[in-house]
């Protein structure tokens, strides 16, 4: 395995399988980095999609984080289904934790469908609290807490970037279909021809042995997967969403809002983050309140999408709305928000910086 060293003192290695690890080259800083950051790419992607983001995280938090860019679901493997990808990611995370015994904390930063994969993976990685809290320390050097963990590590940040949490079948959830009902219905019928099992999950048309659609199952702890318990465990949950020009994932599904809840936004007032146009901290709501709000404020005909929204609103979220309407590459907003390519998509650098500046370590 070859180790590359950048002029900023950042070390990175890429395995034969394609995974990418990024850390500080200074041993004094790297040795104190006990926070594992797992970065997950989107459909048909690879670990290199997060190259810029990973390096920026280590540049600004060199003594805090060790970044692993996932590789178990690269390219066409992203078509195998959210559950299959989630299983692979969970196993990959456990392998990284085993190789790095000094790790105590864990966070996820995931783009596009990677956000759904990460939600599935944490459901598999959840470990319940131990019955007895001991005075000594556990094998990874962390003090035992009377809380559950993610793979034995303390859950800190769960960040998704342009992820379709409400699926992709609702009106205007896939903007390149132009909100035309006939196009959207046709897409639901044929999407599996292109995106195979993952397409079925995104368009909520999967029916595995008579079970509810996977995204609905992920609203609860289902069988041996602790989906919601794991999500609740994180100290913060964050949604970065494109308000427009994202032709892959719509604003509503990525920000977990109804049409009536989409905020009015204007120009950014912060020079440091010129593309951040709205920020909102949404508290968790109980089921009864969510149901009342849905019947009073919205006439959505997609009952399943409404169930997903209500279920995910039972936990608090930080919602960060992003606009690239002044960017020359605004039509590539889905990639720009991630800085998928450091040179082509650099307009999204302030979004990555916003993530880092607000990251809990």
C-alpha positions as CSV (number, residue, x, y, z in Angstrom):
1,X,0.0,0.0,0.0
2,X,1.5,3.3,-1.1
3,X,1.3,6.3,1.2
4,X,1.0,9.7,-0.4
5,X,2.0,12.9,1.4
6,X,0.6,16.3,0.4
7,X,2.2,19.7,0.9
8,X,-0.3,20.3,3.7
9,X,1.1,17.5,5.8
10,X,-1.7,15.1,5.0
11,X,-1.1,11.4,4.5
12,X,-3.4,9.3,2.4
13,X,-3.3,5.7,1.3
14,X,-5.4,3.8,-1.2
15,X,-5.9,0.0,-1.0
16,X,-6.0,-2.3,-3.9
17,X,-9.8,-2.5,-3.3
18,X,-10.1,1.3,-3.7
19,X,-10.6,2.4,-0.1
20,X,-8.9,5.6,0.9
21,X,-7.6,6.5,4.4
22,X,-6.6,10.1,5.3
23,X,-4.8,11.2,8.4
24,X,-2.2,13.8,9.6
25,X,1.4,13.0,8.7
26,X,2.6,14.3,12.0
27,X,2.8,11.4,14.4
28,X,2.1,13.7,17.4
29,X,-1.2,14.7,15.9
30,X,-2.2,11.4,14.3
31,X,-1.6,9.5,17.5
32,X,-4.3,11.6,19.3
33,X,-6.8,11.3,16.5
34,X,-9.5,9.1,18.1
35,X,-12.5,10.1,16.0
36,X,-13.3,7.9,13.0
37,X,-15.1,9.7,10.1
38,X,-16.6,7.3,7.6
39,X,-17.3,9.0,4.2
40,X,-19.8,7.3,1.9
41,X,-20.2,8.0,-1.8
42,X,-23.4,7.9,-3.9
43,X,-24.7,5.7,-6.7
44,X,-22.1,4.6,-9.3
45,X,-19.5,6.4,-7.2
46,X,-16.1,5.6,-5.6
47,X,-14.0,6.5,-2.6
48,X,-12.3,9.2,-4.7
49,X,-15.5,11.2,-4.7
50,X,-14.7,12.3,-1.1
51,X,-11.0,12.9,-1.7
52,X,-11.3,16.7,-1.3
53,X,-13.7,16.5,1.6
54,X,-11.5,14.0,3.5
55,X,-8.3,16.0,3.0
56,X,-10.0,19.2,4.2
57,X,-11.3,17.4,7.4
58,X,-7.8,16.3,8.2
59,X,-6.3,19.6,7.3
60,X,-8.5,21.5,9.8
61,X,-8.8,18.7,12.4
62,X,-5.5,16.9,12.2
63,X,-5.3,15.8,15.9
64,X,-9.0,14.9,16.0
65,X,-10.0,12.7,13.0
66,X,-9.0,9.7,11.0
67,X,-11.0,9.6,7.8
68,X,-12.0,6.4,5.9
69,X,-13.6,6.8,2.5
70,X,-15.7,3.7,1.9
71,X,-14.9,1.3,-1.1
72,X,-17.1,-1.8,-0.6
73,X,-19.9,-0.4,-2.8
74,X,-18.1,1.2,-5.7
75,X,-19.4,1.6,-9.2
76,X,-22.1,-1.0,-10.2
77,X,-22.1,-2.5,-6.7
78,X,-24.3,0.5,-5.8
79,X,-27.1,-1.1,-7.8
80,X,-27.4,-4.2,-5.5
81,X,-29.8,-2.5,-3.0
82,X,-29.6,-0.3,0.0
83,X,-29.7,-3.3,2.4
84,X,-26.9,-5.2,0.7
85,X,-24.8,-2.1,0.5
86,X,-25.5,-1.3,4.1
87,X,-24.4,-4.8,5.2
88,X,-21.1,-4.3,3.3
89,X,-20.5,-0.9,4.8
90,X,-21.2,-2.2,8.3
91,X,-18.6,-5.0,7.8
92,X,-16.1,-2.5,6.3
93,X,-16.5,-0.2,9.3
94,X,-15.9,-3.1,11.7
95,X,-12.7,-3.9,9.8
96,X,-11.4,-0.4,10.2
97,X,-12.2,-0.3,13.9
98,X,-10.4,-3.6,14.4
99,X,-7.3,-2.2,12.6
100,X,-7.3,1.1,14.7
101,X,-7.7,0.1,18.4
102,X,-7.2,3.7,19.6
103,X,-10.5,4.9,18.1
104,X,-13.2,6.1,20.5
105,X,-15.7,8.1,18.5
106,X,-17.4,7.7,15.1
107,X,-19.2,9.9,12.6
108,X,-20.7,9.5,9.1
109,X,-20.6,11.9,6.2
110,X,-22.6,10.5,3.3
111,X,-23.6,11.7,-0.2
112,X,-26.8,10.9,-2.1
113,X,-28.0,7.3,-1.8
114,X,-24.9,6.8,0.5
115,X,-27.0,8.5,3.2
116,X,-29.6,5.7,3.1
117,X,-26.8,3.1,3.0
118,X,-25.2,4.7,6.1
119,X,-28.6,4.7,7.9
120,X,-28.9,1.0,7.2
121,X,-25.3,0.3,8.3
122,X,-25.6,2.0,11.7
123,X,-28.7,-0.2,12.3
124,X,-26.5,-3.2,11.9
125,X,-23.6,-1.7,13.9
126,X,-25.6,-0.7,16.9
127,X,-24.5,-2.3,20.2
128,X,-26.8,-2.0,23.2
129,X,-25.3,-0.6,26.5
130,X,-23.8,-3.1,28.8
131,X,-25.8,-4.0,31.9
132,X,-22.9,-3.2,34.3
133,X,-20.7,-0.1,34.0
134,X,-17.2,-1.0,35.0
135,X,-14.5,1.4,36.3
136,X,-11.8,0.1,34.0
137,X,-11.5,0.9,30.3
138,X,-12.6,-1.2,27.4
139,X,-10.3,-2.8,24.7
140,X,-10.3,0.3,22.5
141,X,-9.2,2.6,25.3
142,X,-12.5,4.3,25.8
143,X,-14.4,4.6,29.1
144,X,-17.5,2.5,29.2
145,X,-20.7,4.5,29.1
146,X,-24.2,3.4,29.9
147,X,-25.3,4.1,26.4
148,X,-25.4,2.1,23.2
149,X,-22.6,2.4,20.7
150,X,-21.9,2.2,17.0
151,X,-19.5,-0.7,16.6
152,X,-18.2,0.0,20.1
153,X,-17.6,3.7,19.4
154,X,-19.4,6.8,20.7
155,X,-21.8,8.1,18.0
156,X,-21.2,11.8,17.3
157,X,-22.2,13.3,13.9
158,X,-24.5,11.8,11.2
159,X,-24.3,14.0,8.2
160,X,-26.0,13.4,4.8
161,X,-25.5,15.5,1.7
162,X,-28.3,15.6,-0.9
163,X,-29.7,12.2,0.2
164,X,-33.2,11.0,-0.8
165,X,-34.6,10.2,2.7
166,X,-38.2,10.2,1.5
167,X,-37.4,8.1,-1.6
168,X,-37.5,9.3,-5.2
169,X,-41.0,8.5,-6.4
170,X,-42.9,11.6,-5.1
171,X,-43.8,14.6,-7.1
172,X,-40.6,16.6,-8.1
173,X,-38.4,14.3,-6.0
174,X,-36.4,13.6,-9.1
175,X,-36.2,17.0,-10.7
176,X,-35.1,15.8,-14.2
177,X,-38.6,14.3,-14.6
178,X,-39.9,17.9,-14.5
179,X,-42.7,17.1,-12.0
180,X,-44.7,15.5,-14.8
181,X,-46.9,12.9,-13.2
182,X,-46.9,10.6,-16.2
183,X,-43.1,10.7,-16.3
184,X,-42.8,10.0,-12.6
185,X,-45.2,7.0,-12.8
186,X,-43.4,5.6,-15.7
187,X,-40.1,6.0,-13.9
188,X,-41.4,4.0,-10.9
189,X,-42.3,1.1,-13.3
190,X,-39.0,1.0,-15.2
191,X,-36.4,2.3,-12.8
192,X,-35.3,-1.2,-11.8
193,X,-34.2,-1.8,-15.4
194,X,-31.5,0.9,-14.9
195,X,-30.7,1.0,-11.2
196,X,-31.9,-2.6,-10.4
197,X,-32.6,-3.3,-6.8
198,X,-31.5,0.1,-5.6
199,X,-34.0,1.7,-7.9
200,X,-36.8,-0.4,-6.4
201,X,-35.7,0.8,-2.9
202,X,-35.6,4.5,-4.0
203,X,-39.0,4.4,-5.7
204,X,-40.5,2.3,-2.8
205,X,-41.6,-0.5,-5.2
206,X,-39.7,-3.3,-3.4
207,X,-41.8,-6.1,-1.9
208,X,-39.3,-8.6,-0.4
209,X,-41.4,-11.6,0.6
210,X,-44.4,-9.5,1.3
211,X,-42.5,-7.1,3.6
212,X,-43.1,-3.3,3.6
213,X,-40.7,-1.2,1.4
214,X,-37.2,-1.1,2.9
215,X,-37.3,2.7,3.6
216,X,-40.5,2.2,5.6
217,X,-38.9,-0.7,7.6
218,X,-36.0,1.6,8.4
219,X,-38.3,3.9,10.4
220,X,-38.3,1.4,13.3
221,X,-36.0,-1.1,14.8
222,X,-36.8,-4.0,12.5
223,X,-35.8,-7.6,13.3
224,X,-32.1,-7.5,14.1
225,X,-31.5,-4.0,12.7
226,X,-31.7,-1.1,15.2
227,X,-32.3,1.6,12.6
228,X,-34.0,4.3,14.7
229,X,-32.3,3.5,18.0
230,X,-28.9,3.9,16.2
231,X,-30.0,7.2,14.5
232,X,-31.1,8.6,17.9
233,X,-27.8,7.7,19.4
234,X,-25.9,10.4,17.4
235,X,-25.4,13.7,19.2
236,X,-26.3,15.5,16.0
237,X,-28.0,14.7,12.7
238,X,-27.5,17.1,9.8
239,X,-29.1,17.4,6.4
240,X,-27.4,19.4,3.6
241,X,-29.8,20.0,0.7
242,X,-29.7,21.7,-2.7
243,X,-32.7,24.1,-3.0
244,X,-32.5,23.9,-6.8
245,X,-30.5,22.8,-9.8
246,X,-30.1,19.3,-8.3
247,X,-31.5,17.1,-11.1
248,X,-31.0,13.9,-9.2
249,X,-32.4,14.5,-5.7
250,X,-35.1,17.0,-4.9
251,X,-35.1,19.6,-2.1
252,X,-38.0,18.1,-0.3
253,X,-36.7,14.5,0.0
254,X,-33.1,15.6,1.0
255,X,-34.3,18.0,3.7
256,X,-37.2,15.8,5.0
257,X,-39.9,18.5,4.6
258,X,-43.3,18.8,3.1
259,X,-43.9,21.3,0.2
260,X,-45.6,23.7,2.7
261,X,-42.5,23.5,5.0
262,X,-39.9,24.5,2.4
263,X,-38.5,27.9,3.5
264,X,-38.2,31.1,1.6
265,X,-34.6,31.8,1.1
266,X,-32.5,34.7,-0.1
267,X,-28.9,35.5,-0.8
268,X,-26.4,34.3,1.8
269,X,-25.4,36.8,4.4
270,X,-22.2,35.0,5.4
271,X,-19.2,35.7,3.3
272,X,-17.5,32.6,4.6
273,X,-20.3,30.3,3.3
274,X,-21.7,32.1,0.3
275,X,-23.7,29.1,-0.8
276,X,-25.4,28.4,2.5
277,X,-28.8,30.2,2.2
278,X,-30.9,28.9,5.1
279,X,-30.3,27.1,8.4
280,X,-32.9,25.5,10.6
281,X,-32.7,23.4,13.8
282,X,-35.8,21.1,13.9
283,X,-36.6,19.6,17.2
284,X,-37.9,16.0,17.4
285,X,-41.7,15.8,17.4
286,X,-43.9,13.1,18.8
287,X,-46.0,11.0,16.4
288,X,-49.4,12.6,17.4
289,X,-48.0,16.1,16.7
290,X,-46.5,15.1,13.4
291,X,-49.8,13.6,12.3
292,X,-51.8,16.7,13.2
293,X,-49.3,18.9,11.3
294,X,-49.5,16.7,8.2
295,X,-53.3,16.8,8.0
296,X,-53.5,20.5,8.6
297,X,-50.7,21.8,6.4
298,X,-50.4,19.5,3.4
299,X,-52.6,17.7,1.0
300,X,-50.0,15.2,-0.2
301,X,-51.5,12.2,-2.0
302,X,-48.4,10.1,-1.4
303,X,-49.3,8.5,2.0
304,X,-46.1,6.4,2.1
305,X,-43.9,9.5,1.6
306,X,-45.8,11.1,4.5
307,X,-45.1,8.1,6.7
308,X,-41.4,8.4,6.0
309,X,-41.5,12.1,6.8
310,X,-43.3,11.6,10.1
311,X,-41.1,8.7,11.1
312,X,-37.9,10.6,10.5
313,X,-39.2,13.7,12.2
314,X,-39.3,11.8,15.5
315,X,-35.6,12.8,15.9
316,X,-34.1,16.2,15.7
317,X,-32.3,17.5,12.6
318,X,-30.1,20.4,11.6
319,X,-31.2,21.4,8.1
320,X,-28.7,23.3,6.0
321,X,-30.0,24.6,2.6
322,X,-27.6,25.3,-0.2
323,X,-27.9,27.2,-3.4
324,X,-25.5,27.3,-6.4
325,X,-27.8,29.5,-8.5
326,X,-25.0,31.9,-9.2
327,X,-22.4,29.2,-10.0
328,X,-21.4,28.5,-13.6
329,X,-21.8,24.8,-12.7
330,X,-25.2,25.2,-11.0
331,X,-26.7,22.4,-13.2
332,X,-24.2,20.0,-11.6
333,X,-25.3,21.0,-8.0
334,X,-25.6,17.3,-7.0
335,X,-21.9,16.9,-7.5
336,X,-20.8,20.5,-6.5
337,X,-22.3,20.2,-3.0
338,X,-19.9,17.3,-2.4
339,X,-16.9,18.7,-4.3
340,X,-16.8,15.4,-6.2
341,X,-14.0,16.8,-8.3
342,X,-11.6,19.3,-6.7
343,X,-11.1,21.3,-9.8
344,X,-14.5,21.1,-11.5
345,X,-16.7,21.3,-8.4
346,X,-14.7,23.6,-6.2
347,X,-17.6,26.1,-5.8
348,X,-18.9,23.7,-3.1
349,X,-15.8,24.2,-0.9
350,X,-17.6,26.5,1.5
351,X,-20.2,23.7,2.1
352,X,-17.4,21.4,3.1
353,X,-15.9,24.1,5.3
354,X,-19.3,24.6,7.0
355,X,-19.4,20.9,7.8
356,X,-15.9,21.0,9.4
357,X,-16.5,24.2,11.3
358,X,-19.7,22.8,12.9
359,X,-18.4,19.3,13.3
360,X,-18.5,17.9,16.9
361,X,-15.2,16.2,17.8
